Amino acid sequence: MNSIAENAYKVFGKMSKRRYSSRISSTLRESCFFVDPTKFAEKQNVRSWISSLVRENQSIEAINLFKTMLKNEQKPNYVTVLSVIRAAEKWQSMVRGIHGFTIKMGFELELPVVTALVGVYSVWDMDSAWQLFNDTKDKDVILWSAMASTCVKSGEYVEAIELFRRMLFCGVEPNYVSFVGIVPACANLGALRVGKEIHAYTIKILFISHVNIQNSLVDMYAKCGSLKTSVTVFRGIEKKDLVSWRTMIHGCVENDHFSEALRLFSEMRYCCFEPDEGVIREVIGALSQLNEIKIGECFLSFVLKQGYLGSVSVVTALVHMFGGFGDIESARSLFDCLKPKDLIAWSTMIAAYAQNECPSNALDIYRLMQSANEKPNEIIYVSLIQACSSMAAEDIGEGIHGQVIKSGNTSNAFLISSLIDMYCRFGRISQGEAIFSECPNRDLICWSSMINGYGINGHGNEALQCFLNMLNSGIKPNDVVFVSVLSTCSHCGLEYEGWNWFHAMKERYGVTPKLAHYACMVDMLSRQGNIEEAFEFVNNMPIEADKRIWGTLLAGCRKTCVSVEISDIVSKQLIALELEKNS
């Protein structure tokens, strides 16, 4: 601290000459920076000028005015120093210089100054923030709350909760800001029990009526997976604001209750609340997941009417939605309206083409992106690699691989997985193995891609051996890996192994079979000509078969001599599903 104090004035002495802001009047410029030293002492409102400049986000002007005060030997009070700390928060060395100045002036015991310094230091030096906090003896509730909030912003959620407990132990009564700051720590940790305790405490000390606290609790319960309680808290808010509605709608989307999210949006509109961009994006996300094409088209009209066509984030969400619907023309039309386009928009359009089996269009968008001097990120590379895989464009795929290496993204798990998948789909399994073997930290995604790569190339034994190696390395399989394993068994005629792993899913690894796993088993039985057994398997499934499963069964019926009765039943099921979809 002493070294900081000794060099305090040097920081201000080395500051460059000010650059004028277009928002500051010429009179203020002159009075601030071209003053007569003899007249400067007569100015009694310089301190208020500094505070005013900080409030108007004119940080450079405020700092330079403070510099002029020091040159003219005018002593600032701690309120002025507080304003300058806020003005200098972007410049690390300057903050340290001002910190030293506060020590030299004896302001280091002023709690508002300490609180401001804690907030600024926490952005880039949590150790210094903690040191300041711990060195302060008589902490007030504002300092405690500020330190807890900085912990939450820095991702130190456990420390934030422990700090809150220490505050209560020290006999400091929390205010409503304390609760608003600490509840997100419980939300991000998924600490439902602690969150409930804090909720109970807010009721006990009569702070529960604050809408900000209630909004935080709604978010916390939703993030902890207790959506029912989240809705209860939401319904109990007497004066809901836009944040209340946005938080509840987001909670429903986050917990896969998409229809409920749409109902809440309708209710919000009925209550005369106009949605903001955040709410609009949440609704678009819910529509995307529900695959509600007609409602999505109607909602597009609403978005246009509300004037959100100029919002990059909203239009990008719409591009993603229509791409998911398979309406690639609408997606492209919206994309073309975007000016300017950010990297997320380019990535979304490329992904939409790649996922809708329009790989050449995806590559065209990539070329347009390059002409706009935009550099691709990992997500774009993954979409491009998928496009190359779809159109068997080996040369272009190798070129993309080269760009990935050049960009230094070779450690990204999704990229490595996509490259393994691409080369295996090209039939170049040795190249896929080479990329897999060079991967230093093989995660579940990489293992799954390599297993699937062996399977699609007819190397069933190698695929199962790869799966065993994964298990021996301590990685727990998930449902996606089991799809790769069962699909391999189906394609390679490994019926005995397929049944063994299908039963082991639930019994040994706790993975509940989904439609994709049942589809693999139906496909395996159909390929072996066991149509009657496959039909019986479908009828005994704990979940309703979809079009894919009935379609696989019908294809097996056509290849094998089976009873007409089974073929008729399977055909009727497919027709019924198609009619249901069209209705």
Residue, then its C-alpha position, 0 to 999 in steps of 0.5 A: m500500500n505504501s508504494i502505491a501511495e508514494n507514486a500516487y501523483k505520478v499516475f496523474g502527471k503522466m496522463s496524456k492531454r485530454r481529447y475533447s468530447s463532442r458532448i461537452s460544451s466549449t465553456l466547460r472545456e475552457s473552465c476545466f482545462f484552460v483556467d487561470p490558476t488564480k481564478f481556479a481557487e474561486k470555483q466552488n463547484v468543481r467537485s460537483w462538476i466532476s460528479s456530474l461528468v461521471r454521471e454523464n459517462q464522461s470519464i476522461e473529462a472528469i479525470n482531467l478535471f480532477k488532475t487540474m484540481l491537484k495541480n492547483e493544490q485544491k484538496p478534494n473531499y472523499v466524495t470527489v475521490l469516490s466519483v473519480i474511482r468510478a470514472a477510472e474503473k477501466w484503467q487498472s494502473m490509474v485505479r491503483g494510483i487513485h487508491g494510493f492517493t486515497i491512502k495519502m489523503g486519509f480516505e482509506l477508512e471511508l466505507p463508501v471509498v472502500t466499497a467503490l474500490v472493492g467493486v473496481y478491483s473485482v473486475w480484474d483483481m479479486d485478490s486485491a478486492w478480498q484484501l481491501f475487504n478483509d483489512t476493513k474493520d468496521k464493515d457496514v451492510i453496503l460493503w458486505s453486500a458489495m463484496a458478496s455481489t462481486c463474488v457472484k459476478s466472478g463466479e465465486y458462488v460458494e464464497a458469496i454464500e459463506l460471506f453472507r453467513r459471516m455477515l449474519f454471524c457478525g450481527v449485520e442486518p442485511n438489506y434488500v440489496s443483500f438478498v438480490g445479490i446473494v440469491p443468484a449464487c444459490a441459483n447458479l450453484g443449484a443450491l435449492r436448500v440454501g435458497k429456501e433458507i434465504h427465502a424464509y429469511t426474507i419472509k421473516i424480516l418482511f423483505i419479501s414484498h420487494v419485487n427485485i427480491q421476488n424476481s431473484l427468487v423466481d429465477m433461483y427456483a427455476k434454475c434449481g429445477s423447482l418450476k412449480t415453486s417458481v410459478t408460486v412465487f411469481r403468482g405472489i408478486e403483487k406488482k409484477d414488472l417486465v423483469s418478472w414476466r421475462t424471468m418467469i418465461h425464461g424459467c419455463v423455457e429453461n425447464d422445457h415447459f415451452s407451452e407454458a412459456l407461450r401461455l405466460f407471454s399471452e397473459m403478459r400481453y393481456c396485462c398490458f406489458e409490452p415485451d422487450e428483446g429478451v422476452i421476444r427471444e425467449v418466445i422464439g426459443a419456445l416456438s423453435q422447440l415446439n416446432e410450431i410452424k404456423i404460430g411461428e409465422c404469426f409471431l414473425s408478423f408480431v415481431l415485424k409490427q413491434g419494429y424488431l426487424g432492426s434487432v440483430s439478436v431477434v432476427t438471428a433467433l428468427v433465422h434459427m427458428f425458421g431453419g429448424f422448421g425447415d423453412i430455409e427460404s424464410a430464414r435466408s430472407l430474414f438473414d438478408c435483411l440484417k445489416p450489419k450482420d454479426l458473427i452469430a448471425w453468419s454462424t446461424m445461417i451457415a448452420a441452418y443450411a448445413q442442418n437442412e442438407c443444403p451444404s453448398n449454400a452453407l459454403d456460399i454463405y461462408r464465402l460471403m462472410q469471408s468477403a465481409n472480412e469476418k473471421p469464423n469461430e468454432i461453431i462456424y467451422v463445425s457447421l462447415i465441416q458438417a456441410c462438407s461431410s454431407m456433400a462428400a466434398e473432401d478437398i474443401g473439407e481438408g481446406i477447412h481442416g487446414q484453417v482450423i489448424k491455422s486458427g489454433n482451434t485444434s483443442n476444441a472438442f466439438l471441432i475434433s469430433s466433427l473432423i473425426d466424423m467427416y473423415c470417417r464419412f469419407g471412408r478415410i477411417s485412418q485419418g479419423e483415427a489419427i485425429f482421435s489419437e492426437c487428441p490430448n483430452r478425449d471427452l465423451i463427444c470424441w469417443s462417440s464420434m470415433i465409435n460411430g465412425y467405426g460403425i458406419n464403415g462396417h468395423g463393428n468389433e473395432a467400434l465395440q473395442c473403442f467403447l470398452n476403452m472409453l469405459n476403462s478410461g473412466i468416462k461414463p456413457n450417456d444416451v448419445v454414445f449408446v445410440s452409436v453403439l447400438s447403431t453399430c451393432s445393427h449395421c454390423g449384424l452384432e445382434y447378441e452384443g446389441w441386446n447385451w448393451f441395450h439391457a446394460m444401458k439401464e441396469r448397469y449405467g442408469v441410462t433410460p432408453k429413448l426412441a432413438h435406442y428403440a429404433c436401433m433395436v427395431d432396425m437390428l431385428s428387421r435387418q436380421g429378418n425377425i419382423e415378427e419379433a420386431f413387431e412384438f418389440v414395438n408393441n411392448m415398448p414403454i413409449e409410443a413408437d414414432k414415424r421412424i420406427w414404424g417406417t423401419l418396420l415397414a421397410g423390413c416387411r417389404k424385404t421379408c415374407v411376413s403375414v399380410e396382417i402385420s404389414d397392414i397394421v404397420s401401414k395403418q400406423l404410419i398413415a395415422l401418424e402422417l394424418e396427425k401431423n398434417s392436422 
